[in-house]
């Protein structure tokens, strides 16, 4: 039987055409594969890759669903958002909303912050996530854009952020105009010590000053 080979140099998936009409270098469907980009003779060949598997289990895995994540390949960290609230309504105080970070180097999970006020919902997955230096930004098309300093959250614990205005990118406008204050200082002379001495009889005392001399009278 003749062996049919096809390379996938263009790395393009085509679901629009019938299987019999798909041109070369394109494929109809794929699962857990990657197109080789090496410079050897196998360039364009399909390679099998490993699927997802559970790598850790912590005390934070008791309940809830992961609705978003961000992978920091430089630091081998995975930031993920989790909640057990399933409605489009505002999350009640019984809802469990968390932001966690998983370190693949030491297989450890840390809680960055939690609280129902995060107002996460499984109905609103978090796709817009980005990390700029130590600032983690995200938006879920449900709440206003938010950010946290991940190093501050790791070093100071999950209680560092506990209000909405702590993480909102948009800040409240000033409710009063700027006012200028003029500071005035007054020179104050203090007497450090007092010298006691005898005043002669022919001495005049004028407005607290001692005038030495003979009596004019």
C-alpha positions in Angstrom: 0.0 0.0 0.0 1.3 3.4 -0.9 2.2 5.7 2.0 0.7 9.1 2.0 2.7 11.9 3.6 1.9 15.5 4.1 3.8 18.3 5.6 2.2 21.2 7.5 4.7 24.0 6.9 2.0 26.7 6.9 0.8 25.5 10.3 -2.8 26.4 9.4 -6.0 24.7 10.6 -8.8 24.8 8.1 -12.3 24.0 9.3 -14.1 25.8 6.5 -13.5 23.3 3.6 -14.5 19.7 3.3 -11.9 17.1 4.2 -11.4 16.2 0.5 -10.7 19.8 -0.4 -8.2 20.8 2.2 -5.0 21.9 0.4 -1.5 20.8 1.4 0.2 22.3 4.4 -3.1 22.6 6.2 -5.0 20.3 8.5 -8.6 19.8 9.5 -8.5 19.2 13.2 -5.8 18.4 15.8 -5.6 17.5 19.5 -2.5 17.8 21.7 -0.1 18.4 18.8 2.5 20.9 17.7 4.0 21.6 14.3 7.7 21.2 14.3 9.7 24.3 13.5 13.2 22.7 13.5 15.7 23.2 10.7 16.2 19.5 10.3 14.4 17.2 7.8 11.3 16.9 10.0 10.3 20.6 9.7 6.6 20.9 9.4 5.9 17.5 10.9 3.2 17.0 13.5 4.5 16.1 17.0 2.4 14.8 19.9 2.6 16.9 23.1 1.5 16.1 26.6 -1.9 17.1 27.8 -2.8 18.8 31.0 -2.5 17.0 34.3 -2.9 18.0 37.9 0.5 18.9 39.4 -0.4 20.1 42.9 -3.0 19.8 45.6 -3.3 22.3 48.4 -5.7 23.4 51.1 -7.1 26.0 48.6 -8.4 23.3 46.3 -11.4 22.5 48.5 -14.0 24.3 46.5 -14.5 26.7 43.6 -13.7 26.9 39.9 -10.7 28.5 38.2 -12.0 31.3 35.9 -8.7 32.7 34.7 -4.9 32.3 34.8 -1.6 33.9 33.8 1.7 32.0 33.3 4.9 33.8 34.2 7.5 31.6 32.4 10.4 33.8 33.6 9.7 33.1 37.3 8.0 29.7 36.8 4.8 31.1 38.5 1.2 30.6 37.6 -1.4 33.2 38.8 -4.9 32.0 38.8 -8.4 33.3 39.8 -10.9 31.2 41.6 -14.5 31.4 42.8 -17.5 29.4 43.7 -20.0 32.1 42.8 -22.0 31.0 39.7 -24.5 33.9 39.2 -24.4 37.2 37.3 -25.7 38.9 40.4 -23.3 40.6 42.8 -21.5 38.1 44.9 -22.8 37.8 48.5 -20.6 37.8 51.6 -20.7 34.0 51.5 -19.0 33.8 48.1 -15.5 32.5 48.0 -13.3 34.6 45.6 -9.5 34.2 45.6 -6.4 35.0 43.7 -3.6 32.5 44.1 -0.1 31.9 42.8 1.5 28.5 42.2 5.3 28.1 42.1 6.3 25.1 39.9 9.9 25.1 41.3 9.0 24.3 44.9 5.4 23.0 44.2 3.9 25.5 46.6 0.7 27.5 46.4 0.2 30.9 48.1 -2.9 33.0 48.6 -2.5 36.5 47.4 -5.9 37.9 48.4 -9.4 36.8 49.0 -12.8 38.2 49.7 -16.4 38.3 48.4 -15.8 41.9 47.4 -13.7 40.7 44.5 -17.1 39.8 42.9 -15.8 37.0 40.7 -18.3 34.8 38.9 -18.0 31.6 36.8 -20.2 33.3 34.3 -17.5 35.8 33.6 -14.2 34.1 32.8 -11.0 36.3 33.1 -9.2 36.4 29.8 -7.5 39.8 30.0 -4.6 39.3 32.3 -1.1 40.8 32.1 1.9 41.2 34.3 4.1 44.3 34.1 7.1 43.9 36.4 5.4 43.2 39.8 2.0 44.6 38.9 -0.7 42.1 37.9 -3.5 43.6 35.8 -6.8 41.8 35.0 -10.3 42.5 33.8 -13.3 40.2 33.6 -16.0 42.3 31.7 -17.8 42.3 35.0 -15.8 44.6 37.3 -13.7 47.6 36.6 -10.0 46.9 35.7 -7.9 46.0 38.7 -4.3 45.5 39.7 -2.2 44.3 42.6 1.5 44.2 43.4 2.2 40.5 43.6 5.4 40.9 45.6 3.6 43.0 48.2 0.8 40.5 48.5 3.3 37.6 48.8 5.5 39.4 51.4 2.7 40.9 53.6 0.1 38.3 53.2 -3.4 38.1 51.9 -4.7 40.7 54.4 -2.8 43.5 52.7 -5.6 44.1 50.1 -9.1 44.1 51.7 -11.1 46.8 49.9 -12.1 47.5 46.3 -10.3 50.9 46.2 -7.1 49.1 47.1 -7.0 47.2 43.8 -9.0 49.4 41.3 -7.0 51.0 38.5 -9.4 54.0 38.5 -9.1 56.1 41.6 -11.6 58.4 43.2 -11.4 62.0 42.1 -10.7 64.6 44.8 -14.0 65.8 46.4 -12.5 69.2 47.4 -10.4 71.7 45.4 -6.7 72.2 46.2 -6.2 74.8 49.0 -3.0 76.6 49.8 -1.9 77.0 53.4 0.5 79.9 54.4 2.6 78.9 57.3 3.7 81.8 59.6 6.3 81.4 62.3 6.7 83.6 65.4 10.0 84.1 67.0 9.9 83.2 70.7 12.7 84.1 73.1 13.0 81.9 76.0 15.3 82.4 79.0 17.4 79.4 79.7 18.6 80.5 83.1 18.1 83.4 85.5 21.0 85.2 87.3 20.2 86.6 90.6 22.2 89.7 91.6 21.8 92.8 93.8 20.6 96.0 92.2 22.3 99.2 93.5 20.1 101.9 94.9 21.1 104.4 92.1 19.8 102.1 89.3 16.7 102.8 87.2 14.5 99.9 85.9 12.8 100.9 82.7 10.4 98.5 80.8 12.2 95.5 82.2 15.7 96.8 81.4 18.3 97.7 83.9 20.0 101.1 83.4 23.1 101.6 85.5 23.9 105.2 86.5 23.3 107.8 89.2 19.9 108.8 90.2 18.8 111.9 88.3 16.7 113.1 91.1 
